[in-house]
């Protein structure tokens, strides 16, 4: 890392009102960052910003010098009232994997990787296909369908909930909890907003703990049940870590996919030649998804 005193506050983006919370169209800002200030310290959030691919990759691969342990820490300081909500509820939720470092990251990843089996994926495929078909039929029957509202918003949540054995009627509540987690971690919130979202996260965490307890009472054919079964067979993972993994997956597993579907469609509509190429050759779709993840999501 460069010396902080040499670059802090001298990024040319500051003159252009660079706002780390504004994601409405960040790409021109990202382009300027890569060209003019690939590494700089932003006083508004108290973090270093790295924008070039090779540098980002280097940071991700060097966990000793660039720890991810604060990956789930709010970008804005937590208000005293929000802290009080967590303290009163004995809120101890922690990252599933993203904010952990070896050896815990290595140990937990080894266990959870064992439950993401081809059998588990194959069991979900008919549900996903049937759900997409029903959603598309309903959308196309409307005078003005909306791919985001009619498909992208609920489909990933329904799929993750199915994987985790959560009833479909919990979708709206889980989405609300997940939104609170995203906003509390990366949003530019007032103290009152932080407090309201903190209350949602307490409910979210308690639900994850309850799911793990329920699987101990009766194993189920779902991902938490698989993790509890592995634990009984000697796998090194605690109930708290299983609950933390569910806590993370319920957010990361569907918010990211909602964004992929929405941003993927927008990207293809803006690049009609790519759309035409996929229509004429469906074998290109997997590569296109990877590129959209890099270009529009990553």
C-alpha positions, 0 to 999 in steps of 0.5 A: 500500500502507498503511504497514506499521507501521500495520497489521502484527500488528493484523489481527482475523484473528490473534485467530481463528488465521488460518492461510494454510496451512489451506484446508479451509474458508477462506471464512469467514476470507476473508469476515472479511478482506474486511470487517475487514482487506482489506490486512494484513501477516502475520508468519507468512509475511512477505507482505502479504495482499490480499483484495478483488477490486478490490485484487487486480485492481489488484495483478495489473495493476500489475507495476511496483509489484507484481512477480510475480518471487517468485511461485514462491518458497516461502512458508516459508524454504528449509532449508539441506539443501533448498538443498544439494540444488538447488545440487549438482544445478545446479537452474535451473528457473524459471517458465514465465510466472507469475513473469516480468515484461516484457519477458521475459513478453511475449516468451515469452507471444507465442511459446507463445500461437502453439502453443495453436492450434485444431488442437492443441485439436481433436486432443486432443478425441477423446482427452479424450472417450474417456478420460472415457467409459472412466473413467466406465464404470469408476467406475459399475461399482464399488459406490462410485465416487469422482469424484475418485479415479476421474476428476478425479485422473488425467484432467487429467494424462493430457490434459496429458501427451498435449499434451506428448507424455509416455507415459501410464505417467509419470502417477503420477511426474508427479503426484508431482513436481507435488505436490512442487512445490506443497507446496514452494512453498505448503506448511508443511513441515519441513526434512526434508520440504522436502529430500525434495520438493527431490529430486523437483523435481530429477528433475522439472526434469531430465525437462523438459530431457530432453524438450526435448533429445529434440525437438531430436533428433527433432521430434514432433507435440506442444507441446514439438515445436511450440516447438522448431520455432518456435525453429528458425524464428527465434522468440525462446525458448531451450531453458531457457525451453521446459523452464521452460514445460513444467515449469510446465505439467506442474503448473499444467495439471493440478493446477488442473483436478483442483481445478476438477472436485472443487470444482465438483462439491462446489459444485454439490452444495451448491447444488442449484438451480444443479445443476438449472439446468444439467441443464435448460439445458446452455447455462449450463455455460460460465458456470457453470464461470467462476463456479465458478472465481471462487467456489471456486477463485480 
